[in-house]
Amino acid sequence: MRFSCPVALLFAAVAFAEVRPPDLVRIYPLSGQTGSMIVLEILGTNFSNVTGVEFDSRDLAWEKTIQSTPGKITGQVRIASTAALGAHRLRVNTLDGPSGSGIFNVEQFPSLAEVEPNDQLQRAQPIASFPVNVQGRLDGAADIDIFSFTVKAGERRVFDLRSIENGSAVETRMILLDAAGQRISFNDDRDDYNENPLIEYTFRTAGAYYLKLDQYRGPRGFNFGKNCSYTLRISALPVITSIYPLAARAGSTVVFRLSGSSLQSVSKVYLTEIRQAEYSRMTYPFTMPVHFRADPPTGSEQAKVDGKVQSCTPQSLSVAFEIPAAARPGLWRLWTVSPTGSIEGLSIDIVNWPVKEQASAASEGLNSAPLVVNGALSKQGEKHVYRLEARAGQPLHFWTLAAQLGVPFLDSVLILRDASGKRVAENDDVVAGQGTLLGNPDSSLFFTPKQDGPLFLEVADRTRRTGPGFEYCLKFASERPGFQLFTTPENFTVASGGTGEIKVHLIREAGFEGEVNIWFEGLPRGVESRRGQFRADQLFEPNADGADMIIPDITFRMQVPDSTPIGSYPIRVFGAPALAPAQIVEGHATMMMGPLLDAWNFVRRPLPAATMTVVQPFDAKLMTDVRTLRLARGKSATLQLTVEKVPEESQFRMVNLPDGVQYRVLGRQGAQVTVSLEAGPETFTGTYDIAAETQIGNRKAPSTNIALSILVSDEP
């Protein structure tokens, strides 16, 4: 979701007393193969005092740090052969506190690193064998990546670009070219809500072909910055496009019907309970079932349910599942296994409510709550109508799950009518927006009838489309609108004896009004926080431009006494309506990573709790007003630094300089330090992130990153 100003500035504005925790910008490669050892590069800020990198599972381990500078760390990561496929969280730990979380993905196929230059057909990077995961970057607005390969006649290949929803911000388009460079296939977005492109192609003619990856170049000239990693998976895997039903009751027998391509070879299908890093389509307010609990420590301990394949064709697959009564309610991910490998499908909602099929629910009516209905808009122009007997004053809540589970096309609309056919309530989107960058095209409708009598609920697609990919799960409960709370930042760091800030954000469901009281529990000994209150007029609503959302927040300042032990403390935040104090809602933290245009967040995952980290104070500062520096080959330039509480005898160094660039510290005058940089005549042109730092005791004081541009000459 996009934050409207001044909320959009909260990440930069939060005060951290004397410490500057690290921020993540890019993870490369974006994925690694099970059973391998890889070198992982993480870009960001304030990495000088790194102590390690931690993952959400013991199956992934940071073995050692190879390099650590203010803007980049690299290290060896071991991926166990039993690691769960899919997204995993990581964060960087430093003496200045932990970073927020980033996403790293575990894959089944070997990796091939993209090598520049490969922006023209004659310089295309060859791919010698399949299946493969190409680990690449579209680094800079002008970057294009082209790959060459050969195939035999009749070979089928799936080109699956993975970035958005996988931890990166870069949006791409994919073009398949023949040997003459003529386009034979193209894809930008694989469906209405997944911006990652996918091409499935069977080659009629043997020979050489090219695959071209280009960045989305919209009318506003988007620049995805450094968060531009991708994994290009090239395989012969099946493709799953839809699943029905989307909901299953724990303790029941369910037959799932899958649609797609190349499904005839599937030999095994199973469900896994979703992990925190796998919530790829969470929005605010969220209506998908989200659990705020810890993940299992290893992939082998992840909850799993095996199915039994009943029948299969290239385009369809039927699988029977005995869902255990002990299966925990919430989202589960469906996986298929074939000789070509494993592939993830859509999410499945396991519930402990009664579940009906659309036909029986339409015939019998929605005669009890809570209730879940599985439906599919398959016939041309179809809409589904459900009758219920309303009672005056009894609140009703209807909501759909479709796009949030991975359904590719449905944009549901809920319309509630009375016995005369008059429309009494309607909802199109949980929150309006653009695709899954911001909006939630599923629907959520609250209504409290004023009189007894029949009501009729319509479920349809917004533009009356139907067919495969228009499945839905309809939920019905007797409940009034409420609110949700989340905190930012995910991890907030305070120096012992200092003061830190954390923000609590209020998300109102449509129809919820009134004041909300906020308080904290679980703070470390000696740390106190005042109670807060959201006013009734602080609304969660679209901004004037129609793209931003105004999200009200309260800033809480917390003083940490010197006696508080160094360490991390999970803390809890609660809220309750002022007029109904018994209706307590617990807030949570949210992983956010981006941005595009400093506002969009592509990676959004729920976390069980916010974390306060108390660190040793560190007063030394190394600063510069310079954000960009131009340096011509064969020339020199000076850089001015400013220091605070840095001893006179301290040494200064420049880090991340490209080969061919030398530096000299010219001297220090009080708080001012002057550094000279000189580029040799053979230095490669380009832009590099550099920084300065100085060592004081066991801590380093780094400057902010500086963009150093190496030019052919000093002419503009």
Disulfide bonds with the S-S distance in Angstrom:
none
